[in-house]
Amino acid sequence: MTRIEIEYILNSSPRILFDRLSTETGLSEWFADEVFINDNIYTFVWEGVEETAELLGIKDLDYIRFRWTDCENEEVYFEFKIQNHELTNEVSLIVTDFAINDEREEVIELWETQINNLKYLIGA
């Protein structure tokens, strides 16, 4: 497995961005068709197919980290981290994910598509 970290500069406030990353409504606007949260389990639905992820950690306006429940490797996760650059006043979203070595480019392309949806949604 290869760790992937991608940074996106977004024209958004940390609060608006964090709400899109951590709530059922926010995530269903750009990440999945539907999202359901039950305790620490997030169910994501794409074209009728459900995938579940366990919430591993969350800190308001900072990050949210998940692990797919069908993943046996406990060191594999995906994370959204918000970074506020004080000098430039820019807000970055840092996406961390893991991929099998020969699928690295496909994973990056998938995130590019998803983050473009998010950018469109928040007007960034």
HELIX and SHEET records of a PDB file:
HELIX    1   1 PRO A   14  SER A   22  1                                   9    
HELIX    2   2 GLU A   24  TRP A   30  1                                   7    
HELIX    3   3 ASN A  101  GLU A  103  5                                   3    
HELIX    4   4 ARG A  104  ILE A  122  1                                  19    
SHEET    1   A 7 THR A   2  LEU A  10  0                                        
SHEET    2   A 7 VAL A  91  ALA A  99 -1                                        
SHEET    3   A 7 PHE A  78  ASN A  84 -1                                        
SHEET    4   A 7 TYR A  63  TRP A  68 -1                                        
SHEET    5   A 7 VAL A  49  LYS A  59 -1                                        
SHEET    6   A 7 ILE A  41  TRP A  46 -1                                        
SHEET    7   A 7 GLU A  34  ASN A  38 -1                                        
END                                                                             
